[in-house]
Amino acid sequence: MNIQAEVSLYPLRTDALGPVIEGFVANLRRPGLDVEVATMSTRIAGELPEVFLALAEAFAGTAVQQEAVLVVKASNACPQTNTPP
C-alpha cells in the first residue's frame, strides 16, 4: 500500500535547529521513497512498511543525540504530487 506522510521534527533545548533537522531528513532519504522538504514540514511517500521504517530509524538516530518531538500525519488517500492523474 502506497502512503504519504507529512512530518515535522522539533528539536528541544538547542539553538542549533538546522543541523538536527538536516540530519533527520538525510536519514529519511533512501531508495524507493520520495522525500520533499518544505519550510515547516517534510513529505515522505512510498510503500507503507518502508515509510514507517525510515521514520522510525531517522527518529531513533536523532533521539539518541537530541531531545525532540516528531509530529506525523499519514494517509493512504492523498494523491501523489509527482504522478499525473
C-alpha positions as CSV (number, residue, x, y, z in Angstrom):
1,M,0.0,0.0,0.0
2,N,1.4,3.4,-1.0
3,I,1.1,6.2,1.6
4,Q,2.3,9.7,2.1
5,A,3.3,11.2,5.5
6,E,3.8,14.8,6.5
7,V,6.4,15.0,9.3
8,S,7.7,17.8,11.4
9,L,10.7,17.4,13.7
10,Y,11.1,19.9,16.6
11,P,14.5,19.7,18.3
12,L,14.2,20.7,22.0
13,R,16.7,22.6,24.2
14,T,19.0,23.7,21.4
15,D,19.6,26.8,19.4
16,A,21.1,24.8,16.5
17,L,17.8,23.5,14.9
18,G,19.1,23.3,11.3
19,P,21.8,20.6,11.8
20,V,19.4,18.4,13.8
21,I,16.6,18.7,11.2
22,E,19.0,18.2,8.3
23,G,20.4,15.0,9.8
24,F,16.9,13.7,10.4
25,V,15.9,14.4,6.8
26,A,19.1,12.8,5.5
27,N,18.2,9.6,7.4
28,L,14.8,9.6,5.7
29,R,16.3,9.5,2.2
30,R,16.6,6.0,0.8
31,P,15.8,4.2,-2.4
32,G,12.0,3.8,-3.1
33,L,11.0,6.8,-1.0
34,D,10.1,10.3,-2.3
35,V,11.2,12.9,0.2
36,E,10.3,16.6,-0.3
37,V,11.4,19.2,2.2
38,A,9.3,22.4,2.7
39,T,9.6,25.2,5.2
40,M,7.6,23.8,8.0
41,S,7.4,20.1,7.3
42,T,8.7,17.3,5.1
43,R,6.7,15.0,3.0
44,I,7.7,11.3,2.5
45,A,5.9,8.9,0.2
46,G,6.3,5.3,-0.6
47,E,5.2,1.8,0.4
48,L,3.8,1.8,4.0
49,P,6.5,-0.5,5.6
50,E,9.4,1.5,4.1
51,V,7.9,4.9,5.1
52,F,7.4,3.8,8.7
53,L,10.8,2.1,8.9
54,A,12.5,5.2,7.6
55,L,10.6,7.4,10.1
56,A,11.5,5.0,13.0
57,E,15.2,4.8,12.1
58,A,15.5,8.5,11.4
59,F,13.8,9.4,14.7
60,A,15.9,6.9,16.7
61,G,19.1,8.3,15.1
62,T,18.0,11.8,16.2
63,A,16.7,10.8,19.6
64,V,19.9,9.2,20.8
65,Q,21.7,12.6,20.4
66,Q,19.0,15.2,20.9
67,E,15.6,15.5,22.7
68,A,13.0,16.1,20.0
69,V,9.3,16.0,19.2
70,L,8.2,14.3,15.9
71,V,4.7,15.0,14.5
72,V,3.5,12.6,11.8
73,K,0.3,12.7,9.7
74,A,0.0,9.7,7.4
75,S,-2.6,9.0,4.7
76,N,-3.3,6.3,2.1
77,A,-5.8,8.7,0.3
78,C,-3.6,11.6,-0.8
79,P,-2.8,11.7,-4.5
80,Q,0.9,11.5,-5.4
81,T,2.1,15.0,-6.3
82,N,4.6,13.7,-8.8
83,T,2.2,11.3,-10.6
84,P,-0.1,12.8,-13.3
85,P,-3.8,12.0,-12.8
